[in-house]
């Protein structure tokens, strides 16, 4: 697949030098570096679970209770 990327000049220069030193095509060097980076990073395909809902004991909250809790959290 073809794509266009905007990379910092210094980074592109280092990638080009790496490709030359390893006798690789630039596209192969970039693909290899991307694969290595993807393998080194944590698995992001897992979807994070939503937190469990909070269950309140003692009845319903009113706006005053909510504002007091927010104010207490700021202190």
Backbone bond lengths (Angstrom), bond angles and torsions (degrees), N, CA, C in turn:
res aa  C-N    CA-C-N  psi(-1)  N-CA   C-N-CA  omega(-1)  CA-C   N-CA-C  phi
1 X - - - 1.442 - - 1.522 108.51 -
2 X 1.297 115.93 138.52 1.460 120.45 177.42 1.513 109.04 -92.32
3 X 1.320 115.38 143.32 1.462 120.93 176.05 1.513 109.13 -151.48
4 X 1.311 116.17 163.05 1.456 121.83 178.28 1.516 108.41 -117.38
5 X 1.310 116.33 130.79 1.458 122.30 178.57 1.516 109.49 -124.47
6 X 1.318 115.80 144.83 1.455 120.32 170.86 1.513 106.93 -106.15
7 X 1.326 116.09 113.27 1.457 122.00 -178.13 1.525 109.25 -117.46
8 X 1.326 117.26 150.80 1.459 119.60 175.18 1.530 110.64 -59.40
9 X 1.326 115.88 144.19 1.470 120.97 -177.24 1.523 112.12 -55.52
10 X 1.329 116.52 -44.07 1.467 119.75 -178.43 1.517 112.70 -62.59
11 X 1.313 116.22 -40.51 1.463 120.38 178.75 1.520 110.71 -65.56
12 X 1.324 116.54 -45.31 1.464 120.02 -179.76 1.522 110.83 -62.26
13 X 1.317 116.36 -38.46 1.470 120.45 178.20 1.530 110.43 -61.84
14 X 1.348 116.77 -44.15 1.472 120.46 179.82 1.522 111.46 -65.30
15 X 1.321 117.05 -38.88 1.468 120.21 179.17 1.529 110.26 -65.99
16 X 1.330 116.48 -42.10 1.466 119.88 178.49 1.526 110.79 -62.18
17 X 1.335 117.26 -44.67 1.469 120.58 178.55 1.533 110.95 -61.18
18 X 1.324 115.94 -42.13 1.468 120.46 179.16 1.535 110.04 -60.29
19 X 1.330 116.45 -43.81 1.463 120.42 -179.88 1.525 110.64 -62.87
20 X 1.322 116.92 -42.72 1.473 120.56 -179.92 1.524 110.25 -64.16
21 X 1.345 117.21 -45.50 1.464 120.52 -178.14 1.529 111.96 -65.64
22 X 1.310 117.10 -26.73 1.468 120.52 -179.52 1.523 111.92 -100.33
23 X 1.319 116.00 7.35 1.458 122.09 178.91 1.537 110.75 54.99
24 X 1.343 115.76 46.27 1.459 121.85 -179.44 1.524 109.89 -115.28
25 X 1.321 114.58 158.37 1.455 119.35 168.73 1.521 106.79 -73.99
26 X 1.326 115.92 150.67 1.458 120.35 -179.48 1.526 111.22 -58.02
27 X 1.324 117.95 -43.64 1.465 120.61 -178.80 1.526 111.25 -63.35
28 X 1.335 117.37 -34.21 1.464 119.98 178.78 1.526 110.99 -71.78
29 X 1.325 116.60 -38.20 1.464 120.48 178.35 1.530 110.22 -64.54
30 X 1.328 116.97 -43.22 1.458 120.44 179.73 1.529 110.30 -65.38
31 X 1.326 117.80 -43.41 1.463 121.12 178.63 1.527 110.67 -60.97
32 X 1.331 116.74 -42.22 1.461 120.74 179.62 1.534 111.02 -64.17
33 X 1.319 116.67 -44.10 1.464 120.31 179.67 1.526 111.45 -64.72
34 X 1.315 117.22 -38.90 1.459 120.04 176.56 1.527 111.46 -64.35
35 X 1.323 116.15 -42.39 1.477 120.26 178.05 1.523 110.55 -61.57
36 X 1.333 117.08 -43.98 1.464 120.40 179.14 1.524 111.20 -63.24
37 X 1.319 116.31 -41.65 1.459 120.64 178.63 1.512 112.14 -64.77
38 X 1.320 116.42 -41.69 1.468 120.35 178.76 1.523 110.82 -65.49
39 X 1.318 117.17 -39.19 1.460 120.62 -179.89 1.523 111.60 -69.07
40 X 1.326 117.40 -29.74 1.462 121.36 -176.92 1.526 112.54 -82.07
41 X 1.329 117.18 -21.20 1.463 119.32 -177.49 1.521 110.09 -87.85
42 X 1.336 116.15 154.68 1.466 119.18 179.65 1.527 110.89 -62.41
43 X 1.307 115.42 155.08 1.453 121.51 -178.07 1.524 109.20 -66.69
44 X 1.323 116.21 113.89 1.458 120.48 -178.58 1.520 111.96 -98.06
45 X 1.326 117.81 2.40 1.457 120.36 -178.82 1.524 111.53 -75.99
46 X 1.322 117.47 -20.91 1.450 120.21 179.16 1.528 108.73 -73.27
47 X 1.303 115.71 128.73 1.460 119.27 179.24 1.520 109.51 -82.79
48 X 1.321 116.50 131.08 1.464 118.06 179.27 1.530 109.96 -67.11
49 X 1.311 114.52 144.10 1.457 119.32 179.39 1.520 109.79 -80.68
50 X 1.311 114.48 145.74 1.463 119.58 175.91 1.527 108.20 -72.99
51 X 1.324 116.81 145.71 1.466 118.24 179.32 1.529 110.57 -65.37
52 X 1.322 114.73 153.13 1.463 119.53 178.27 1.522 108.65 -68.22
53 X 1.321 116.73 145.17 1.471 118.43 179.09 1.525 111.13 -66.11
54 X 1.310 115.02 148.91 1.461 121.11 179.18 1.522 108.41 -83.19
55 X 1.308 115.66 131.15 1.458 120.30 177.11 1.517 107.93 -104.88
56 X 1.294 115.25 127.51 1.452 120.99 -177.58 1.518 110.81 -93.56
57 X 1.314 115.29 137.23 1.462 121.04 174.83 1.522 107.15 -105.33
58 X 1.281 116.64 138.43 1.457 119.14 175.61 1.510 114.58 97.38
59 X 1.274 119.53 16.63 1.458 119.93 172.26 1.503 114.85 104.40
60 X 1.307 115.12 -165.66 1.458 123.16 -174.10 1.526 111.13 -87.90
61 X 1.306 114.85 155.45 1.464 120.97 175.78 1.520 109.14 -96.51
62 X 1.306 115.06 147.98 1.458 118.78 171.26 1.528 107.92 -110.39
63 X 1.311 116.37 174.05 1.463 120.55 -175.87 1.526 111.78 -61.08
64 X 1.314 117.40 -33.39 1.471 120.45 178.16 1.514 112.05 -63.85
65 X 1.344 117.02 -40.66 1.466 121.34 178.11 1.537 110.59 -63.65
66 X 1.322 115.66 -41.43 1.473 120.24 -179.07 1.530 110.06 -66.12
67 X 1.330 117.22 -45.67 1.469 120.61 179.72 1.529 111.38 -64.11
68 X 1.330 117.25 -36.57 1.473 120.63 177.69 1.518 110.16 -65.84
69 X 1.323 117.79 -40.68 1.471 121.01 179.50 1.521 110.88 -65.36
70 X 1.324 116.60 -40.09 1.468 120.49 178.76 1.523 109.57 -65.48
71 X 1.322 117.04 -44.79 1.466 120.81 179.90 1.517 110.77 -62.37
72 X 1.336 117.33 -40.09 1.465 121.15 179.99 1.523 110.51 -65.36
73 X 1.332 116.81 -33.61 1.457 120.48 179.18 1.513 113.08 -70.81
74 X 1.306 116.84 -23.68 1.471 121.55 179.58 1.510 112.44 -80.06
75 X 1.321 117.19 -20.20 1.475 120.56 -176.15 1.493 112.37 -79.70
